[in-house]
Amino acid sequence: MSSGIYFRFWTMVMLGVSLVDTAYGKDLMPLKRPPSPTFKRNMIMPDEWKAMCKTSSDKTNISFISIYCHVNVEDVWDFNHFRNWSVVLDKDTLVSLDIVCEDGTRICLPWPYRAGYLHTLRVTRCTNTCYYSDFNRPEVLDIQDSLKIFEGYDVTEERKLLDMLSIDIKSLPPPMVCGPMHLEVFIYRHKQLKILFDEDSEDYPQLEDLNITDTITKNTRNMDDLGYVCKYENMRVFDKSQRIRASSLLIYSSVVNSRFPQLRILNFSDTELQVFPPILAVWRRHFDKLQILDLSHNNISRFELRDTSLLSQDVGMIDLRFNDIRTIGEKEIESFSKVDGVVINVRDNPFQCDCAMGNFSMYLQKYSSTTEAGINRDYAYLWDLECVTPEKFRGKRICEFTRKILCSTDMTAYISQISAICVTVVIFLIFVILCVRYRKEIRILTFTRCNVILPCQSFEHSSNKTYDAFVAYSHHDTTWVVKTLLPRLESGFPDGNNFRLCLHQRDFAVGAAIADNICQSVEASRHTILVLSRKFLESEWCLMEFRTAFHQSLIEKKKHLILVLLEDIPVSELDADFRRCMQTWTYIHISDKLFWDRIVYSLTDKSKPKKKTSIAKDVPPPGNNAENIDVKICRKPPEQYDLC
């Protein structure tokens, strides 16, 4: 919340207190504030401040001096200058000190702000670098404690890490722990803490073992065993609002060892509190006459108070507006109905009208007014609370809904959630089934198109082979092999991922026996591609090539054979060995849309890095009528083998 909004809020609060004072004939907050000064330069003040400060005194009360200082970056403002100057003042003099800094200028303002005749101290937008400087100066405590009003806004406290860790709160004298004991107003809004690390790392060689949070928590817990109580007899306003990432420790440390018999306003709003502070569940134990406990603009979601009517007859207000209260359950209802002496304001919260709100709705329907419910009449607003969620109930009063309607909303939400979960599970199962069903195609495409090798694939190690594949085919299928298969695999990849094939028309040794050539070519190749057709099955030489390659597969114990079907052949026309091969190895039909992907995937040595290719993009499935590039055949094979 911005400072302007808080200013307007507290202006309204002070106006309300004034109206109460008028109504009851007593002053709830008789604060002795300094009169509005008319500033003039060159009046009495510390010599070191004359360039940045101006003073004034009230015409009706010349013993009250106001000093206003506007501190720039190049200025040096030290509280000790004021101490040294104040010793020459008359005993009946009171001083109001107002410091405004430019862009977080550093000043020296040591706790507990002891200085002679100081009545009011206001600090705005400054960075205090001397918080601990008086902790080792016990003579400072001999100065009279005269401070009545302290106000700090947007102040940054710079503290050294070693100073924070070395302080033992039990060893400090009470004034150092309690601070100014005669305060009437204490406002410290938007205070920030900046921890400084010394440049010399030898000062804390085991910094990684230090836990600042544990140290602060330990000192906070030690306040229970101090042996004395900080009693602020005149405190009327205590404000530590607008803190970043505050916790219940902030409130605990402020309350646990303190007494505020005259406190009227306690403000911990806009401090990012997540839970209702347990120490305030019995709030009258520490604040006998508290009128306003402001916990608004936090993240509190639940609260529970205990009856404190025996401790005080006064009625106070707990402000829980603009929190995260979504449900009012049994504990909250008991806080409304069974706890006297307090009115809890839960307006402007994001109430969610679901089954958890059923008890509160029934409570409102059972009692139509505060009189019937036996609660304070200021609780009349409960019957006007409205739903924020779900959207269909937005703007409608909670008391209009029955438990059945509220719970039906939950059921609808549950059904929607279950339906969403079921749809997600079904989609996931379909995805898994498709992945299992087409796992081979997925493995092939991720390799040929994305150059990614999926896990759980076997790698072959045959780097000593001369050829990637020996092609066995009938001479009737030479046109397809020479003009389609050969150019596509041997020179169809401009990135260099080409294969070396062995063809009997080109690569058989001249003068050697055909059977020897077949055996040597099969052994020198990592794979054998069988181009199957009816003419292939009718050739004895082709069948010999098949049996040789089949035998090589058994020897190498790997998938040596690659079967390519140029035409549909009934299984009945195949001999037993062919039928066994087609059942064991996957064959590739030239009409397959993934024909080239399958060929490349089967031929590639996956143990070697593969350059990225665009295999089979815009390439039609191979066919006998496709336009292809002619390939030069180096030499003519033996005539008797050409019969294959």
C-alpha positions as CSV (number, residue, x, y, z in Angstrom):
1,M,0.0,0.0,0.0
2,S,1.4,3.4,-0.9
3,S,2.2,6.0,1.7
4,G,-0.5,8.3,0.5
5,I,-3.2,5.7,1.1
6,Y,-1.9,5.0,4.6
7,F,-1.8,8.7,5.3
8,R,-5.5,9.0,4.4
9,F,-6.3,5.9,6.4
10,W,-4.7,7.1,9.6
11,T,-6.2,10.6,9.1
12,M,-9.6,8.9,9.1
13,V,-8.6,6.9,12.2
14,M,-7.5,10.0,14.1
15,L,-10.7,11.7,13.1
16,G,-12.7,8.7,14.4
17,V,-10.7,8.8,17.7
18,S,-11.5,12.5,18.0
19,L,-15.2,11.8,17.5
20,V,-15.1,9.1,20.2
21,D,-13.3,11.6,22.5
22,T,-16.1,14.1,22.0
23,A,-18.8,11.5,22.5
24,Y,-17.4,10.0,25.7
25,G,-16.0,13.2,27.1
26,K,-12.4,11.9,27.3
27,D,-9.3,12.2,25.2
28,L,-8.1,8.8,24.0
29,M,-4.9,10.1,22.5
30,P,-3.7,13.3,24.3
31,L,-0.4,13.5,22.4
32,K,1.8,16.5,23.0
33,R,2.7,17.3,19.5
34,P,4.9,20.3,18.7
35,P,3.1,23.3,17.1
36,S,3.5,23.9,13.3
37,P,6.7,26.0,13.0
38,T,7.6,28.8,10.7
39,F,11.1,28.0,9.6
40,K,13.9,30.6,9.6
41,R,17.6,30.2,9.0
42,N,20.5,31.1,11.2
43,M,18.7,30.4,14.5
44,I,20.2,28.3,17.2
45,M,21.3,24.9,16.1
46,P,24.5,22.7,15.9
47,D,27.2,24.6,13.9
48,E,27.7,21.5,11.7
49,W,24.1,21.6,10.6
50,K,23.7,25.2,9.5
51,A,24.2,24.5,5.8
52,M,21.5,21.9,5.7
53,C,19.0,22.7,8.6
54,K,16.8,25.6,9.7
55,T,15.1,26.2,13.0
56,S,12.1,27.9,14.5
57,S,10.5,28.4,17.8
58,D,6.8,28.9,18.7
59,K,5.9,32.5,19.5
60,T,3.7,31.3,22.4
61,N,6.2,28.8,23.7
62,I,9.8,29.9,23.0
63,S,11.1,26.9,24.9
64,F,10.0,24.6,22.0
65,I,12.4,24.5,19.2
66,S,11.8,22.8,15.8
67,I,14.8,21.8,13.6
68,Y,14.2,20.8,10.0
69,C,17.1,19.2,8.1
70,H,17.2,18.4,4.3
71,V,20.2,16.2,3.9
72,N,21.9,15.8,0.5
73,V,24.4,13.2,-0.5
74,E,27.4,15.4,0.1
75,D,26.2,16.4,3.6
76,V,27.4,14.8,6.9
77,W,24.6,14.4,9.4
78,D,25.6,13.0,12.8
79,F,23.3,12.6,15.8
80,N,26.3,13.2,18.1
81,H,26.4,16.8,16.9
82,F,22.9,17.3,18.4
83,R,24.0,15.7,21.7
84,N,26.9,18.0,22.0
85,W,24.8,21.0,21.2
86,S,21.9,20.1,23.5
87,V,24.0,20.4,26.7
88,V,23.8,24.2,26.5
89,L,20.0,24.3,26.3
90,D,17.8,25.4,29.2
91,K,16.2,22.6,31.3
92,D,12.7,23.5,30.2
93,T,13.5,23.4,26.4
94,L,12.0,20.7,24.1
95,V,13.3,20.1,20.6
96,S,11.5,18.6,17.6
97,L,14.0,17.1,15.0
98,D,12.8,16.4,11.5
99,I,15.3,14.9,9.0
100,V,14.5,14.3,5.3
101,C,17.1,12.7,3.1
102,E,17.7,13.0,-0.6
103,D,17.9,9.6,-2.4
104,G,18.7,7.5,0.7
105,T,21.5,9.7,2.0
106,R,23.5,8.1,4.9
107,I,23.1,9.5,8.4
108,C,24.4,8.5,11.8
109,L,21.5,7.8,14.2
110,P,22.4,5.4,17.0
111,W,19.8,3.4,18.9
112,P,18.2,4.2,21.4
113,Y,18.1,7.8,20.2
114,R,19.2,9.3,23.6
115,A,19.8,13.1,23.5
116,G,19.0,15.8,25.9
117,Y,15.6,17.6,25.5
118,L,14.7,15.7,22.4
119,H,10.9,15.5,22.2
120,T,10.1,14.5,18.6
121,L,12.2,12.7,16.1
122,R,11.1,12.2,12.5
123,V,13.3,10.5,9.8
124,T,12.3,10.1,6.2
125,R,14.0,8.3,3.3
126,C,17.4,8.0,5.1
127,T,19.9,5.3,5.4
128,N,21.1,4.8,9.0
129,T,24.7,3.5,9.3
130,C,25.2,3.8,13.1
131,Y,22.5,1.7,14.6
132,Y,24.9,-0.3,16.9
133,S,27.4,2.5,17.6
134,D,26.1,3.2,21.1
135,F,25.9,-0.4,22.2
136,N,29.5,-0.2,23.6
137,R,29.0,3.3,25.2
138,P,27.2,2.8,28.5
139,E,27.7,6.5,29.3
140,V,25.1,7.3,26.7
141,L,22.4,5.9,29.0
142,D,23.2,8.6,31.5
143,I,21.5,11.1,29.1
144,Q,17.9,11.8,30.0
145,D,15.3,9.7,28.1
146,S,13.0,12.5,26.9
147,L,11.8,11.2,23.5
148,K,8.0,11.2,23.2
149,I,7.3,10.8,19.4
150,F,9.4,8.8,16.9
151,E,8.3,8.5,13.3
152,G,10.4,6.8,10.6
153,Y,9.3,6.4,6.9
154,D,11.2,4.6,4.2
155,V,14.3,4.2,6.4
156,T,17.0,1.7,5.5
157,E,19.0,0.3,8.4
158,E,22.6,-0.7,7.4
159,R,24.0,-3.2,9.8
160,K,27.3,-5.2,9.6
161,L,27.0,-8.9,9.7
162,L,29.5,-9.4,12.5
163,D,27.8,-6.8,14.6
164,M,24.5,-8.7,14.3
165,L,26.0,-12.0,15.1
166,S,28.1,-10.8,18.1
167,I,25.2,-9.2,20.0
168,D,24.0,-11.2,23.0
169,I,20.7,-9.6,24.0
170,K,20.9,-10.9,27.5
171,S,24.1,-9.0,28.2
172,L,22.7,-5.6,27.1
173,P,21.2,-3.2,29.7
174,P,17.4,-2.8,29.7
175,P,17.4,0.7,28.0
176,M,19.4,-0.7,25.0
177,V,16.8,-3.5,24.6
178,C,13.6,-1.6,25.3
179,G,14.6,1.7,23.7
180,P,12.9,5.0,24.6
181,M,10.6,4.2,27.5
182,H,8.5,7.4,27.5
183,L,7.3,7.2,23.9
184,E,3.7,8.1,23.2
185,V,3.9,7.5,19.4
186,F,6.2,5.0,17.7
187,I,5.7,4.7,13.9
188,Y,8.3,2.9,11.8
189,R,6.8,2.3,8.3
190,H,8.5,0.6,5.4
191,K,11.7,0.0,7.3
192,Q,14.3,-2.1,5.4
193,L,17.3,-4.0,6.6
194,K,20.6,-4.0,4.6
195,I,23.3,-6.4,5.8
196,L,26.9,-5.4,5.1
197,F,29.7,-7.9,4.7
198,D,33.2,-6.7,5.5
199,E,35.7,-6.7,2.6
200,D,38.3,-8.5,4.7
201,S,37.2,-12.1,4.6
202,E,39.6,-13.0,7.4
203,D,37.1,-11.4,9.8
204,Y,34.7,-14.3,9.3
205,P,36.6,-17.3,7.8
206,Q,33.7,-19.7,8.3
207,L,31.0,-17.5,6.8
208,E,29.3,-20.4,5.2
209,D,28.5,-21.8,8.6
210,L,26.8,-18.6,9.8
211,N,23.0,-18.5,9.8
212,I,21.6,-15.0,10.3
213,T,18.0,-16.1,10.6
214,D,18.9,-18.6,13.4
215,T,20.8,-15.8,15.3
216,I,17.9,-13.4,15.0
217,T,15.4,-16.1,16.1
218,K,17.6,-17.0,19.1
219,N,17.8,-13.4,20.3
220,T,14.0,-13.1,19.9
221,R,13.4,-16.3,21.9
222,N,15.8,-15.1,24.6
223,M,13.6,-12.1,25.3
224,D,11.4,-14.5,27.3
225,D,14.2,-14.9,29.9
226,L,15.4,-11.3,30.2
227,G,14.4,-11.0,33.8
228,Y,12.7,-7.6,33.3
229,V,9.7,-6.2,31.3
230,C,9.8,-3.2,28.9
231,K,6.8,-1.2,30.1
232,Y,5.7,1.7,27.9
233,E,3.4,3.6,30.2
234,N,2.5,6.3,27.8
235,M,2.5,4.5,24.4
236,R,-0.7,5.2,22.4
237,V,0.3,4.3,18.9
238,F,2.6,1.5,17.8
239,D,3.1,1.1,14.1
240,K,5.4,-1.3,12.3
241,S,3.5,-1.5,9.0
242,Q,4.6,-1.8,5.4
243,R,7.4,-4.3,5.9
244,I,8.6,-6.7,3.3
245,R,8.6,-10.4,4.1
246,A,7.7,-9.9,7.7
247,S,6.8,-12.9,9.9
248,S,5.2,-13.6,13.2
249,L,8.6,-13.1,14.8
250,L,8.2,-9.4,14.1
251,I,5.1,-9.2,16.3
252,Y,6.5,-11.7,18.8
253,S,9.6,-9.7,19.4
254,S,7.6,-6.5,19.8
255,V,5.1,-7.9,22.3
256,V,6.6,-10.9,24.2
257,N,8.5,-8.9,26.8
258,S,6.6,-5.7,26.7
259,R,3.6,-4.1,28.3
260,F,1.5,-1.3,26.8
261,P,-1.2,-0.3,29.4
262,Q,-2.3,2.8,27.4
263,L,-1.9,1.5,23.8
264,R,-4.8,2.4,21.5
265,I,-3.6,1.6,18.0
266,L,-1.4,-1.4,17.0
267,N,-0.6,-1.5,13.3
268,F,1.1,-4.4,11.5
269,S,-0.7,-4.0,8.2
270,D,0.9,-4.6,4.8
271,T,3.7,-6.8,6.2
272,E,3.1,-9.9,4.1
273,L,2.0,-11.9,7.2
274,Q,0.9,-15.5,6.3
275,V,-0.8,-16.5,9.5
276,F,-2.6,-14.8,12.3
277,P,0.1,-14.2,15.0
278,P,-0.5,-16.8,17.8
279,I,0.6,-14.3,20.5
280,L,-2.4,-12.1,19.6
281,A,-4.9,-14.8,20.1
282,V,-5.3,-13.5,23.6
283,W,-4.6,-9.9,22.7
284,R,-5.9,-8.3,25.9
285,R,-3.1,-10.0,27.9
286,H,-0.7,-7.4,26.5
287,F,-3.0,-4.5,25.5
288,D,-5.5,-3.6,28.1
289,K,-7.0,-0.6,26.3
290,L,-6.3,-1.4,22.7
291,Q,-8.9,0.0,20.3
292,I,-7.5,-0.9,16.9
293,L,-5.4,-3.9,15.8
294,D,-4.7,-3.5,12.2
295,L,-3.6,-6.6,10.3
296,S,-5.1,-5.6,7.0
297,H,-3.5,-6.0,3.6
298,N,-1.7,-9.3,4.5
299,N,-2.0,-12.9,3.4
300,I,-3.7,-14.3,6.5
301,S,-6.2,-17.0,5.6
302,R,-7.5,-18.3,9.0
303,F,-7.8,-16.8,12.5
304,E,-8.9,-17.9,16.0
305,L,-9.3,-15.7,19.1
306,R,-9.9,-16.7,22.7
307,D,-12.2,-15.0,25.1
308,T,-10.5,-12.1,27.0
309,S,-13.5,-10.4,28.5
310,L,-12.2,-11.0,32.0
311,L,-9.0,-9.0,31.2
312,S,-10.7,-5.9,30.0
313,Q,-14.2,-4.4,29.5
314,D,-13.2,-2.3,26.5
315,V,-14.3,-3.2,23.0
316,G,-11.7,-3.2,20.3
317,M,-11.6,-3.8,16.5
318,I,-9.3,-6.2,14.7
319,D,-9.0,-5.2,11.0
320,L,-8.5,-8.2,8.8
321,R,-9.6,-6.6,5.5
322,F,-7.8,-7.3,2.3
323,N,-6.3,-10.6,3.4
324,D,-6.6,-14.1,1.9
325,I,-9.6,-15.3,4.0
326,R,-11.6,-17.5,1.6
327,T,-13.5,-19.6,4.1
328,I,-15.2,-18.8,7.4
329,G,-15.2,-22.1,9.4
330,E,-16.2,-23.1,12.9
331,K,-13.1,-21.5,14.6
332,E,-13.9,-18.2,12.9
333,I,-17.6,-18.4,13.8
334,E,-16.6,-19.0,17.5
335,S,-14.4,-15.9,17.3
336,F,-17.4,-13.9,16.3
337,S,-19.9,-15.4,18.7
338,K,-18.0,-16.4,21.8
339,V,-15.2,-13.9,22.1
340,D,-16.4,-10.7,23.8
341,G,-14.6,-7.4,23.8
342,V,-13.6,-7.5,20.1
343,V,-15.2,-6.9,16.7
344,I,-13.4,-8.6,13.8
345,N,-13.7,-6.9,10.4
346,V,-13.3,-9.4,7.6
347,R,-14.7,-7.3,4.7
348,D,-13.0,-7.2,1.3
349,N,-11.7,-10.7,1.4
350,P,-11.9,-13.2,-1.6
351,F,-14.6,-15.4,-0.1
352,Q,-15.1,-18.7,-1.9
353,C,-18.6,-20.1,-1.8
354,D,-18.1,-23.8,-1.6
355,C,-19.0,-26.6,0.8
356,A,-16.4,-25.4,3.3
357,M,-18.6,-22.2,3.7
358,G,-21.6,-24.3,4.6
359,N,-21.4,-23.9,8.4
360,F,-21.2,-20.1,8.1
361,S,-24.1,-19.9,5.7
362,M,-26.2,-22.0,8.1
363,Y,-25.2,-19.8,11.0
364,L,-26.3,-16.7,9.1
365,Q,-29.6,-18.3,8.1
366,K,-30.2,-19.6,11.7
367,Y,-29.9,-16.1,13.1
368,S,-31.4,-13.2,11.2
369,S,-29.7,-10.4,13.2
370,T,-26.9,-9.7,15.7
371,T,-29.5,-9.6,18.5
372,E,-30.7,-13.1,17.8
373,A,-27.1,-14.3,17.4
374,G,-26.1,-12.6,20.7
375,I,-23.1,-10.9,19.2
376,N,-22.0,-7.3,19.0
377,R,-24.2,-5.1,16.8
378,D,-21.2,-4.0,14.8
379,Y,-21.2,-7.5,13.3
380,A,-24.3,-6.7,11.2
381,Y,-22.1,-6.5,8.2
382,L,-21.7,-10.4,8.2
383,W,-25.1,-10.7,6.6
384,D,-23.9,-8.6,3.7
385,L,-20.7,-10.4,2.9
386,E,-20.6,-11.5,-0.8
387,C,-19.1,-14.3,-2.7
388,V,-16.1,-13.7,-4.9
389,T,-15.6,-17.2,-6.4
390,P,-16.9,-19.2,-8.2
391,E,-17.8,-16.8,-11.0
392,K,-21.5,-17.8,-11.1
393,F,-21.9,-16.8,-7.4
394,R,-19.9,-13.5,-7.6
395,G,-21.7,-10.6,-6.0
396,K,-24.3,-12.7,-4.3
397,R,-24.6,-12.7,-0.5
398,I,-23.3,-15.8,1.4
399,C,-26.4,-16.0,3.5
400,E,-28.6,-16.7,0.5
401,F,-27.1,-20.1,-0.2
402,T,-27.9,-23.4,1.5
403,R,-25.3,-26.0,2.3
404,K,-26.7,-28.2,-0.5
405,I,-26.2,-25.5,-3.1
406,L,-22.7,-24.7,-1.9
407,C,-21.7,-28.4,-1.8
408,S,-23.2,-28.9,-5.3
409,T,-20.7,-26.4,-6.5
410,D,-17.9,-28.5,-5.1
411,M,-19.3,-31.6,-6.7
412,T,-19.4,-29.8,-10.1
413,A,-15.8,-28.8,-9.5
414,Y,-14.8,-32.3,-8.6
415,I,-16.6,-33.7,-11.6
416,S,-14.8,-31.2,-13.8
417,Q,-11.4,-32.1,-12.2
418,I,-12.1,-35.8,-12.5
419,S,-13.1,-35.4,-16.2
420,A,-10.0,-33.5,-16.9
421,I,-7.9,-36.1,-15.3
422,C,-9.7,-38.9,-17.2
423,V,-9.2,-37.1,-20.5
424,T,-5.5,-36.6,-19.7
425,V,-5.1,-40.3,-18.8
426,V,-6.9,-41.4,-22.0
427,I,-4.7,-39.1,-24.2
428,F,-1.6,-40.4,-22.4
429,L,-2.7,-44.0,-23.0
430,I,-3.4,-43.4,-26.7
431,F,0.0,-41.8,-27.0
432,V,1.7,-44.7,-25.3
433,I,-0.2,-47.2,-27.5
434,L,0.8,-45.3,-30.7
435,C,4.4,-45.1,-29.5
436,V,4.4,-48.9,-28.9
437,R,2.6,-49.7,-32.1
438,Y,4.8,-47.5,-34.3
439,R,7.9,-47.6,-32.2
440,K,10.0,-48.8,-35.2
441,E,8.8,-46.1,-37.5
442,I,9.4,-43.5,-34.7
443,R,12.9,-44.8,-34.2
444,I,13.6,-44.7,-38.0
445,L,12.2,-41.2,-38.5
446,T,14.0,-39.6,-35.5
447,F,17.2,-41.0,-36.9
448,T,16.9,-40.2,-40.6
449,R,15.0,-36.8,-40.2
450,C,16.4,-35.5,-36.9
451,N,19.7,-37.3,-36.6
452,V,18.7,-38.6,-33.1
453,I,19.5,-42.1,-31.9
454,L,16.9,-43.2,-29.4
455,P,18.0,-45.3,-26.4
456,C,18.1,-49.1,-26.4
457,Q,19.4,-49.5,-29.9
458,S,22.1,-52.0,-30.8
459,F,25.2,-50.9,-32.6
460,E,27.1,-52.8,-35.1
461,H,30.9,-52.8,-35.2
462,S,32.1,-53.6,-38.8
463,S,34.5,-50.8,-39.7
464,N,36.7,-53.4,-41.5
465,K,34.1,-54.0,-44.3
466,T,34.8,-52.7,-47.8
467,Y,31.2,-52.1,-48.8
468,D,28.1,-51.0,-47.0
469,A,26.0,-53.4,-49.0
470,F,26.1,-56.1,-51.7
471,V,23.1,-55.8,-54.0
472,A,21.8,-59.1,-55.3
473,Y,19.2,-58.8,-58.1
474,S,18.0,-60.5,-61.3
475,H,19.3,-59.1,-64.6
476,H,15.6,-58.4,-65.5
477,D,15.6,-55.8,-62.6
478,T,18.9,-54.1,-63.7
479,T,17.1,-50.9,-64.9
480,W,15.5,-50.3,-61.5
481,V,18.8,-51.1,-59.6
482,V,21.1,-49.0,-61.8
483,K,18.8,-46.0,-62.4
484,T,16.9,-45.8,-59.1
485,L,18.6,-47.6,-56.2
486,L,22.2,-47.0,-57.1
487,P,22.3,-43.2,-57.7
488,R,20.0,-42.6,-54.7
489,L,22.3,-44.4,-52.2
490,E,25.7,-43.7,-53.7
491,S,25.4,-40.1,-54.7
492,G,22.0,-38.8,-53.6
493,F,23.2,-37.0,-50.5
494,P,25.0,-33.7,-51.1
495,D,26.2,-33.6,-47.4
496,G,28.4,-36.6,-47.9
497,N,26.3,-39.3,-46.2
498,N,26.5,-41.7,-49.1
499,F,26.9,-45.4,-49.2
500,R,29.3,-47.7,-51.1
501,L,27.5,-50.5,-52.9
502,C,28.8,-53.7,-54.5
503,L,27.2,-54.7,-57.8
504,H,28.2,-57.8,-59.8
505,Q,28.2,-55.8,-63.0
506,R,30.8,-53.4,-61.7
507,D,32.7,-54.8,-58.8
508,F,33.2,-58.6,-59.3
509,A,36.9,-59.6,-59.9
510,V,37.5,-60.5,-63.5
511,G,38.6,-64.1,-64.1
512,A,37.5,-65.3,-60.7
513,A,34.9,-68.0,-60.2
514,I,31.4,-66.7,-59.9
515,A,30.8,-68.6,-56.6
516,D,34.0,-67.1,-55.2
517,N,33.0,-63.6,-56.2
518,I,29.6,-64.0,-54.5
519,C,31.2,-65.3,-51.3
520,Q,33.9,-62.6,-51.2
521,S,31.4,-59.8,-52.0
522,V,29.0,-60.9,-49.2
523,E,31.8,-61.2,-46.7
524,A,33.2,-57.8,-47.6
525,S,29.8,-56.1,-47.2
526,R,28.1,-55.1,-44.0
527,H,24.7,-55.9,-45.5
528,T,23.2,-57.7,-48.5
529,I,20.3,-56.1,-50.3
530,L,18.1,-58.7,-52.0
531,V,15.9,-57.2,-54.7
532,L,13.1,-59.7,-54.8
533,S,10.9,-60.4,-57.8
534,R,9.6,-63.5,-59.5
535,K,12.6,-63.5,-61.9
536,F,14.9,-63.4,-58.9
537,L,13.2,-66.6,-57.5
538,E,13.7,-68.3,-60.9
539,S,17.4,-67.7,-61.0
540,E,19.8,-70.3,-59.5
541,W,22.6,-67.7,-59.2
542,C,20.3,-65.3,-57.3
543,L,19.3,-68.1,-55.0
544,M,22.9,-68.8,-54.4
545,E,23.5,-65.2,-53.5
546,F,20.6,-65.4,-51.0
547,R,21.9,-68.5,-49.4
548,T,25.4,-67.1,-49.1
549,A,24.0,-63.9,-47.5
550,F,21.7,-66.0,-45.2
551,H,24.7,-68.0,-44.1
552,Q,26.7,-64.8,-43.5
553,S,23.9,-63.6,-41.2
554,L,24.1,-66.7,-39.1
555,I,27.9,-66.3,-38.8
556,E,27.8,-62.6,-37.9
557,K,24.7,-63.1,-35.7
558,K,23.2,-59.9,-36.9
559,K,20.6,-58.6,-39.4
560,H,22.8,-58.9,-42.5
561,L,20.0,-59.3,-45.0
562,I,17.8,-56.4,-46.3
563,L,14.8,-57.6,-48.4
564,V,13.4,-55.3,-51.0
565,L,10.2,-56.4,-52.7
566,L,9.7,-55.0,-56.2
567,E,6.4,-56.7,-56.6
568,D,3.8,-58.6,-54.5
569,I,4.8,-62.3,-54.3
570,P,2.4,-64.8,-52.6
571,V,4.0,-66.7,-49.7
572,S,3.1,-70.0,-51.4
573,E,5.6,-69.2,-54.2
574,L,8.5,-68.8,-51.7
575,D,10.7,-71.7,-50.6
576,A,11.1,-72.5,-46.8
577,D,14.3,-70.4,-46.4
578,F,12.6,-67.3,-47.9
579,R,9.5,-67.7,-45.8
580,R,11.7,-68.0,-42.7
581,C,13.6,-64.8,-43.6
582,M,10.5,-62.8,-44.2
583,Q,9.1,-63.9,-40.9
584,T,12.4,-63.0,-39.1
585,W,13.5,-59.8,-40.9
586,T,11.3,-56.9,-41.9
587,Y,11.1,-56.6,-45.6
588,I,10.7,-53.3,-47.5
589,H,8.2,-52.8,-50.3
590,I,8.9,-50.1,-52.9
591,S,5.4,-48.7,-52.4
592,D,6.2,-47.9,-48.8
593,K,6.1,-44.2,-48.1
594,L,9.1,-44.6,-45.8
595,F,11.0,-46.7,-48.3
596,W,14.2,-44.5,-48.4
597,D,14.1,-43.9,-44.6
598,R,14.0,-47.6,-44.0
599,I,16.8,-48.3,-46.4
600,V,19.1,-45.6,-45.0
601,Y,18.3,-46.6,-41.4
602,S,19.2,-50.2,-42.1
603,L,22.4,-49.4,-44.0
604,T,23.8,-46.7,-41.6
605,D,26.5,-47.6,-39.2
606,K,25.0,-46.0,-36.0
607,S,28.2,-46.4,-34.1
608,K,29.7,-43.5,-36.2
609,P,28.6,-39.9,-36.1
610,K,26.1,-39.1,-38.9
611,K,25.8,-35.7,-40.6
612,K,22.4,-34.1,-40.6
613,T,20.5,-35.1,-43.7
614,S,17.2,-34.3,-45.3
615,I,16.5,-37.9,-46.2
616,A,13.4,-38.7,-48.3
617,K,12.1,-35.1,-48.2
618,D,10.2,-34.5,-51.4
619,V,11.5,-37.8,-52.8
620,P,8.7,-40.0,-54.2
621,P,8.7,-43.7,-53.5
622,P,10.8,-45.6,-56.0
623,G,9.2,-47.1,-59.0
624,N,10.2,-48.6,-62.3
625,N,8.7,-45.6,-64.2
626,A,10.4,-42.8,-62.3
627,E,12.8,-40.5,-64.0
628,N,16.3,-41.3,-62.7
629,I,19.9,-40.5,-63.5
630,D,22.0,-42.9,-65.6
631,V,24.9,-44.6,-63.9
632,K,28.0,-45.6,-65.8
633,I,28.8,-49.3,-65.5
634,C,32.5,-49.8,-65.4
635,R,32.8,-53.2,-67.0
636,K,30.7,-56.0,-68.4
637,P,30.1,-59.1,-66.2
638,P,30.6,-62.7,-67.4
639,E,27.9,-63.8,-69.8
640,Q,27.0,-66.9,-67.8
641,Y,26.4,-64.8,-64.7
642,D,24.3,-62.3,-66.6
643,L,21.6,-65.0,-66.8
644,C,20.9,-64.1,-63.1
